[in-house]
């Protein structure tokens, strides 16, 4: 049974009741007297009916998360970069909370909202002749620490942000203004790392940064790889002519020449659809890396033991186990200290969109031993039907992007087929190296947009042309950890757009806005329960909705209702059709996500 989203022919007056509060809820709003780029940040305690100004005259600007793989952007146990509609990009933190970057008068500031809706500005620097804080941010694996830098004309400093105490301090205070490479910022509870002017620096236990002496006199690349425990950092060291060597540095600053042979080693490419291509396991004891080799620029996968320099390096994708057609790879992940998962296939050009894809691909897992015996590989997704080497039968995945689901149990593959067009497939990875079948979920003449929805995943499928008046469909990707299936939430008619998604970190609700393309102001919020797969309009009428919707600390949807471009009256929803007015006057702006 499908729900069809169709525009109403008229808008009804908004009638809301001020009901009694149920549980404590804190909402955060970016408000302005007019529709401009400057906002005041207000915190509303809906129980007390109070509104407190937390920060004034902020101009939100983009922020970029570095050092985290694109494939992990949906996971609940990883920080993630979000870029939703009216908001500038922000960083969503583990367990709830968000980081925003903003300009405030002559200063550049970092705005922090924790999971309970508490707002703070843990860092403010004078922009001076520069842009202030750089847009790149790294967040530690345990979610307690952040590293950010200011540009050279704004002080050229590196700052550690304690996300628990909402305090900050400089680890370069004793150094002259530096030209920090934003992509190089890495931090953990054990220390911090960055590259400036071709030099690698490290700080331990909050101390001042000091130079790391690498095994060779060449410059480090600006995208290092940090182990999850923060104990080791792998870095490519430039050797000229597009080639490099690989060193690993421990938290004390001791550097080891792990791969001394000069080669065309792949950078991590965290923001690439097929990244990372260089990775340490969680405790930094093993390093996996790809090398591009002549004459066909094939990518070969290697793994070395970091803790025992001089031990043989394992060439994983070697013949005859991996035939010659397997010359492309990426999306590295250690599912355990001794188990490396990766995708490998052929290099080919998309037949659908003209974009390069990884064709004839599968996901493989290689298990290593500590007794000197050779590693053992299996084909996890096994579309070829072969689970053990040699993998002589050609696999069938054609991958454009791979995403790990929120709980880390499934891979979602955005791919394509010459006959079916764009495709979405998924398979479970809960027990690698146990081979599990791929489930074909859907195909589309248009495209798929995979949307993070808290602990769930939504998929927006669109057609190139309407099919009996239907331009697309919104699905809930349901998974029990072993199998996945599509649950249809709503068909989307021609002329209707569904966007402005938001998800709660406290409840099983997510939300979006449906709007009529040719009728400004004909909009309605949609609430989706992500355990039952039921979609319902939040109200039984259409009205212009605020440019962003959000959930408060208690998991209630917050949206503004009013004229196109505002002002809005804001209301919260515990469930559909149960609105409660927020104690704010009509005003322009939007609720902030955290």
N, C-alpha and C positions, 0 to 999 in steps of 0.2 A: 504494500500500500504506500502510495506516494503523497506527500504534501506538495501542492503547487503554490508558489509564491506569485501572487498577482496584485497589481496596484489597486488600491481602493479608489473609488471615483470622487471621494470627498474626504476632507479632514474634519475630525470632530474636536470639540473643545477638550482640553485636558482637565480632568477632574480627579483630584487626588485628595486623600485624607491623611491628616497627621495622626498616625496610629501610635500606639504605645510601643516603646522599644522592646526588642526581644533579647538580644545579646549585645555586648559592647561591639561597636563598629566604628572604625576610623576611616575617613575618606580624605583623599588628597586631591586638590583642584589647582589647576593653572588658570587664573581668571584675569580678565582685563576689562576696562571700561569700554573699549572698542575692539574690533577685530583686527588686532595688530600682532606683531611678533614678540611683544614684551608682555610678560605675565607676572602677577603676584601669586605666590604659592600659599594656599590656605589649607589648614588641617581642620576638618570638621569632626567633632565628637558628637555623633548623632544621639547618644544616650543623654548627654548633658545639654544638647541643643546649642552647643557653643562652636564658634568658628574663630580660629586663631591664625593670624598672619605669621607664616614661618619664614618667608623670604620675599623681598620686594624687587620688582623691576628686573626680572630675569629674561634673557633672550636665550632660549634653548638652542644648542648647536649639536651637531652630530658627534657621536663617540663610536669608536671601533674597537671590538674585542680582538686581541691578538694572542697567539700561542695556543689556541683551541681549534680543533679540526671542525670544518664545516659539517661533517657527517654527524657530529655530536650536538648539534644545535637544538635538538628536541629533548635531550636527556634531562631528567629531573636532577641527576647528580652532577651536572655540569653548568657553569654559567653560560649564558647565551646572549647574543646580540639580537635585538628586536628593532624593526623598522616599520612602524605602523602609521600609515596615513598622516594625520595631522601632527603627530609627534615627530620630533627628530629621533634618530636612532638612540637607543638606550641599552643598558646592560641589565638583563634579568639575572638575579642572584639565586643561589641554591636555597631552596626552601621558602622562596618569596623575598621580596625586596628588589630595589632597582637603583642603578646609578645613572645620573644624567650629568651632562656637561653644559655649562651656560656662561654667558657674559652677564655681568652685573655692574653697570656703570663702567669705570676704568679697569675693573678686575675680571679675571677668569676664574670660575668657581666649579667645584664638584659638588653636586647635590645628591645626597643619599636619602633614600626612603627605605626603612627596614620593613620586615614582614608584618609588623603591627601598625604600620602607617606613621611611625615617628620620622620626622624630617630633620635633617641636619646638613650643614655645610662644613664637612671636615677639612676642606682645603680651599684657600683663596689666594691667588697670586696676582700681582699687578701686571697688566698686559704690557705696559711700557710701549716700546716701538714694535713689539711683536704681537702674536695672536694669543699669547697666554699659554694655557695648558694644551699640550698636544692631544690630538683626538684618540691616539692609541692608548689602550688600557689592558693590563693583564691582571687576572684574578687567580688566586691560588686554588689548588685542587680541593682544599678543604673549605673554601669560601670565606676564609677569615681575613685575608690580606689582599690588597690591591696595590699595583705599581703604576704610576703615571709620571709624566715628565713635562716640564715647561720648555718652550722653544728658546733658542739661544738669545733672542732679543727680549725675552721676558724672564731672564735669570739663568736659563740653561741648567735647571736642577732636576733631580729625580726624587720623588716623594713616595714613601710607604704610607698607605692608608690602612689603619686598623678598622675593619668593618664591624668589629664587636663593640669597641669603645667609641667609634666614630671620631678618632683622632688621627693626626698625621705628623710626620716628621721627615726632614730631608736627610738623604744619605750622601749628599754631595755638597753639603754646606761649606766644607773646608776647601772645595775645589773651585777654580775659576769657572765662569759660564761655559757650558759644554754644548756641543751639537749632537744631541742624543738621537739615535735611530729608534723611532717609536716602535717599529716591528720587533726590536730586540728585547723589549721589556719582559722580564720573567721574574716571578716571585713565588715564595712558599713560606711556610712557617719557619723554615730553616735559614732563609736568606734570599737575596735578590741579585739580579744580573742585568746588565745592559751593555750595549756597544755605543761608543762615541769616538768620532774621529779615527776610526780604524783600530780601536783598542777595546778589548773586553774588560769590563769591571765586574767586581762582585762585592757584596756586603753580607756579612753574617751577623745574626742576632741584633740587627738594627744598628750596627756600627757603620762608620764612614766607609764609602766605597774605595776599593784599592784595585790596582792594575793586576790582571791575570797574565802571567808569562806563559805563552803558548809554546808548543814544541818547535815551531818554525817561526821565522821572522816576518811572515806574511800577515795580511789583514784578515780578521774573521768576517764571515758573511753576517748579514744583519737579521737572520731568522734562526736563532738557536732552538734547541729542543731540550726541555726540562723533564726529568723523570717525575712521576707522580708524587714520590715522597720528597722531592726537592733536594735530594742528595747529590745528583749528578746532572751535568749539562753537556750535551753534545753540540759541537759547532763545526761547520764547514770552514776551512781555512783556505783562502784564495791562493791558487798556485799559478794564476795567469792563463790566458787563452781559453777561458771558460771552464777551466779544470780546478780541482781542489783536493785537499786531504781532509781527514776527519779526526778531530781531537775530542776527548772527553775530559771535563774538569770536575773535580769533586768540590764539595762545599767549602773545604779548607783552602781551595785555590790551587791545588796540585793538578797539573795538566798531563794527560797521557796521550801519546801518539797511537791511536787505535787503528786507523787506516792510513799508513804512510805512503802507499802507492798513489801517485797522482792519477786522477781519473775524472770523468764527467759525472760526478755524483749529483743526484737530484736534491734540490732544496726541499724542505718540508712541505711547502705550498699548502699551509693550513687552510687558506681561504679558497682553494681549488676544489672542484667537485670530486677529484680523484686523490685529494690529499688526506692524510699526510703520506709523504714518500720517504721520510726519514723519521725514525721513532726509537726511543728507549723504552724498555719495559718498566714496570712500576718502580722497581728498586734500582734501576739503572745498571743492571748487571749484563743486559744484552742490548745490542744495537742492531736494528734492521735498517737497510738502506738500499736504494736502487741506483744502479749505474747505467748510463746510456753508452752503448757500445757500437762501434762501427762494424760493418759498413752500412747497416740499415737503421741505425739509431734505435735499435731494440733496447728495451729496459730489462735489466737482469737484477734479480733480488738476491741480496747477501745478508747473512747474519753473523755477527762476531761476538765473542765473549769479552766484555769490557774488563772484567775483574782478572783475567788471565792473559795479558798482552803476549803475543807471540804464538798463541794457540791457533790452529787452523781456522780460517774463515770458511763458513758454510756457504756454498753457492746453491741456492734453493731451486731456482728455475732453470736447471740444467737438463740437457738431454741425457738419456731418453725419457726420463720421468715427465718432463715438460717439453713437448715437441716444439719445433722451430716456429710454428705459427703463434705460439704464446710469447709475444714480444712487447706487451704493454702491461702495466700493473700499477697498483696504488691502493689507497684506503687501508693503510696498515693499522692493525690493532692487536695488542697483546691481551688475549682473554684470560691469561694466567701468566705467571712469570716465565713459564717454559712452553707456552703455546702462542704462536704467532698466526693471526688470521690476516688474509689479504685477498684482494681480487686480482685476477690475471686473465688476459685474453689477447685479442688481436687489435692492432691499430687500424681503424677504418673510419671513413667519412660517413656521416649520417646520410641515409637515403631519404629521410623525412624533412629535416630542417637544415641540412648543410653543415651541421656542427659535428666535430669529431666525437666519436663515442668509443667506448671499449667494447669491441664486438667479440663474439664467440667466447664469452667470459663465464667464469664461475668464481665462487668464493672457496678458497683453500685454507687449510689449517695445517701447520707444521709443528710437531712436538719435539722438543729437544731434551736430551738426557744429560746427566752430569757424570756418566760413567765412561764417556768416550765413544759410545755407539753412535752411529749416524742418525740424523733427524729423520722422522717419519712424517710423510704428508698424506692427507686425505682431501678429497673433494667434498666440501660441506654442502653446497647447494646442489651439486650433482645433476645438473640439467643434461649432461652427456650420458648419464646412466652409469658412469664409471666413478667409483668412490675411492679406488686405490690406484697408485701409479703402476705402469706408465699411462698417462692420460692421453690416449691416442685418438679417442673419439671427440669430434669437435663439439664444444658446449654451445648453448643457445642464448645466453643472456646478452643483450645489447644495452649497455649501461650508459646513461647520460648523467645520472647522479645517484648516490646511495646515501640513505639516511638511517640512523639507528633510532628506533622508537623510544618513547619516554622512559620505559623501564629497562632498556638495554637488552630486550629479549628477541627482537626481530630486526632484520634489515628490510627497509622499504626501498625498492629499486625503481627509479624512474628510467624507463628505457623506451625501446621502439621496435617496430616490426615493419618490414617493407609492405606487408599486406594489410596489417591491422592499424598502422599508424603509431601514435604514442601509446605506450603501455605502462601499467603499474603492476609490479610483482612484489612478493614478499616471501621471506622464509625465516624460520626460527633459528637462532644461534644460541639457544640456552644451554646446549650441551656439546659444543665442539670439543673434539673432532668427531662427533657422531653425524653421519650424513643425513640430511633431511631434505624433503622435496620442496620445490618451489611451487607456490600457488599463484596462478595467473588471476589477478583480481579484475582488471578491466582494461579496455582499450578505448581510444578516443581519436576522432579526426582532428581535434584541436589540441588541447594540452591539459596537464594536471598541475594544480598548485597544492602542495602538501603543507598543511597549516598546523603549527603546534597548538595544542589545546589542553594545557596542563598535563594531566596524566594520560591523556588520550591524544589521538591524531585525527584530524579532519582532512578530507580531500575534496577539492573543488575541481570537477571535470567540466571542461568547456568544449563545445563543438565549433568547427570553422563556420558552419552554416546551420541555421535552425532546423531541427527535426520535428515536424508537426508543431511548430511554434515553440519548441523547447531548445534553449541554447546551452543548457548544462545541467549538472546535478551536484548536490552537496552530499557527501558520504561521511559516515563515521567508520573509521578503520578499526574493527573490533578484533582483538587478539586475546587468546587465552594462554599465550606463551608457547604453544605448539602449532596452532593453525591460526590463520587470519582470514577475515571475510569482510566484504563491504556491506554496510547497513545504510540503505538510502534514507536520507533525512528530508530532502525536498528537491523537487524538480524546479529548475530556474527558467522561466519563460523568457522569450526574446524581449528586450527592453528593461530587464531587471538586473541590477548589480548587487552582489552580496560581498561586503567588505567590512572594514573596521572590526576585525576580530579581537577578542579579549578572552582571557582565561583566568579562573580563580585558582589560587594556591591553597585555599582553605576548604573548598567544596568541590563536588563533581559537576560544576557548571562551566560552560563556556558560552560565548555570545558573539553575535555579529549584527550588522545592520543591512536590511534589504531596502533598496531605493529604486524608484522609477526613473529611468534615464531621462525621459523627456518631460518630467513633471517635478521640478525642484520642490523639495519640501514633502513629497509623498514618500515617507520613510517610516520604517518600523524596526525596533530592536527585536532580535530573535534570541531566545534562550534555548540552549541545547544541554540536556542532561546526559553526561558522557558515560554513565553506567547502564542506562536504559535505552539510549539512542533515540530519545523523543525530542523533537523540535517543536517549539510553540512560540507564537508572537508574544512579546512581553506585555503588549497592550492591544486592545481590539480596534485600533484606529491608526491612521497615518498622520505624521507630523514631522517637521524638520528636526533631525536629531543632531546632537553635538558632534563636532568633527572627530571625536574619539570617545569611546565608552571604556569602562574599566570595572574591576571588582574591588570592593573594599576589603579591609582586614578580616572581616567575618565571612567573606565569600558572597556578598550581595552585589548584584549588578547595579551599577550607577550610570545613568544616562541623562543628558539634557534634552528638554523638549521646548520648542519655541519656533521662532521665525527662521528662515534661511539666513545663515550667518549670525544668528542670535538676535537678541539675548535669549537665554534659556532658563527655564525652571528645572532644577535637577531633582530626580527621584531615584530611590533605591528599590530593588526587587529581591525578595528572598526566593520567590517563585513567580512564574508568569501570572499576570493579571492581579498582582498584589502590590501595587506601588505605594510608596511612602515618601512624602515630600522631604527633601533635605533642607535644613535650616539655613538657606542662603536666599537672598533676593534674586530677581531676574538679572542675569549678568552674562557676558560673553566669556567663552573659555571652554574647558573640558576637564573631566576627571583624569587623573594620571594613573598609569598602570604601575603596579609594584608587586 
